[in-house]
Amino acid sequence: MSAADLALLVGPMVLVAFGLYLTHRLVPNGRRMPFNEVGGVLFSMVGVLYAVLLAFVVIVVWENTEAAKATTFKEADALAGVYWLSRQMPLPEGPELERLTLDYAHEVITVEWPMMTRHHSDPASTALIYRIRESALSFQPGEDTRLQGVYQQLVADVEQLASERRARLNQTDDVVPNLLWVALIIGAVVTVGFTFFFGLPNLLVQIVMVVTMTGLMALLLVTIKEMDYPFDGLYGIDPEAFRVFLSRLPPVR
């Protein structure tokens, strides 16, 4: 967890504790106790609505992260398919396509992945995809039945590779829009703010209860922030699928 995330987690808890103490000094608990019954009903309504919204957003960002991770492995699998088929192709087409697949994997790992943390893609990686497709489509299997089968599967794998790459690049945007962030923050402020209208005989108990609730809400919001963009943050997806592909290859022809 970064220092900024820690501040987002601890800061609201400190502010709420100080706010409750200040409220107690200005408006003692005895003067607020008559509002407990009405305030409790309203607090329950607001709390349920906010809990539903919060749970919905957490599920959405989690599913998006899992989908993005699956996409990277599908892309790497398609790249592996192209690579192994290239080794079944004769000279000079086979070694050329083999080299292009390796260049693409290295380019994605070393160049494009760091760029994706800034919501950008790598033009060189895109150019390599075009060259891989061009190299695959230019291959002429002739009358050889085995090479004809290789060609058909090669074309399918290349199209799958390009499709999964497009899907990965389409996931380089934040999941939670700004308007929803506004709703989440305002909802948290309103939910915690309602607790200031309650009066309990023991101020320390009230502070502990409200600060605990605030910490839990802040933790969920920080979790959403970290998972909002699947390729960055504490739970950011790394190019492990491509590293696994490169680690299991035979010597280059």
Secondary structure as GFF3:
##gff-version 3
##sequence-region A 1 253
A	DSSP	alpha_helix	3	26	.	.	.	ID=ss1
A	DSSP	alpha_helix	29	32	.	.	.	ID=ss2
A	DSSP	three_ten_helix	33	35	.	.	.	ID=ss3
A	DSSP	alpha_helix	36	86	.	.	.	ID=ss4
A	DSSP	alpha_helix	93	107	.	.	.	ID=ss5
A	DSSP	pi_helix	108	112	.	.	.	ID=ss6
A	DSSP	alpha_helix	113	116	.	.	.	ID=ss7
A	DSSP	alpha_helix	123	137	.	.	.	ID=ss8
A	DSSP	alpha_helix	145	170	.	.	.	ID=ss9
A	DSSP	alpha_helix	178	194	.	.	.	ID=ss10
A	DSSP	three_ten_helix	195	197	.	.	.	ID=ss11
A	DSSP	alpha_helix	203	227	.	.	.	ID=ss12
A	DSSP	alpha_helix	240	247	.	.	.	ID=ss13
###
